[in-house]
Amino acid sequence: RDSDGNRYRFNDTRIGGRATIRIHTGSGRDTRTDLFQGKRDHVWDNRADTATLRDDRNRTVDTESWGRRR
């Protein structure tokens, strides 16, 4: 989920400790390291945004921010 409330739900995806996974807005084929949201419009704000990764119990696992924080 980002700071604007856009949400992407992983279905049955496990991310190992210290693993990297990339979330893409557009279409593509999901792999072990890349997942695609299948959206036609941009989701991430180019000037500033914060993405939050939460587990299945809604606990924050990690966040990533860029630009001026809101």
N, C-alpha and C positions, 0 to 999 in steps of 0.2 A: 504494500500500500504506500502511496506517496502522500505528501502534505496536502494535496487537493482532494484526497479521498478516492483517487483511482485505485482500484484493487485488482490484483491478479492472484488467483487461488491455484496453488500447486495441487494437482490430484495425484495422490499416491507417489510423491517424489521424495526421496530421501537424499539429504545433502550431508556428506560425511564431514567430520571435523576438519577444519582448515581447507576444505574443498572450495573451489570456485565454480559458480554457475552464472551464466549471463542470461538476462531476460530481455528479449527483443520485442518491440512493439508490433512489428509487422508479421507477415506470414512466413512460414518455413516449416521444416521438419524438426520436431523435438529430438534432441540427443541427450546424452548423459551430462553434457556441459552447457548446452544451449536450449532454452525453452522459448517458444514463440506465443505471443498473446493473440495474434490473428486480428489485430485492430487495424482499421483503415486510417485513423487519425492519430496524430502524435499524442503521447501520454505525458512524457517527461518534459518539464519546463526547461528551456535552454539557458535561461538566466540563473535560476536557482531552484533547487528542489531537494527533498529528502525522501529517500526510499527506506522503508522499514520492513524487515523480515521478521515474521512472527511464527511461532511454532503452532502445533495443533491445539494448544491450550491458550492461545492468544498472548503468550509471553514474548516480549521483544528478545530476539536472538542477535540481531545486528542492525545497524543503520548506516547509510552512506549519504552524505550531503555534498552539494557543490554549489558554487556561487554564494551569494549573500543569503544567509539562513533567514527563514521566516519566523 
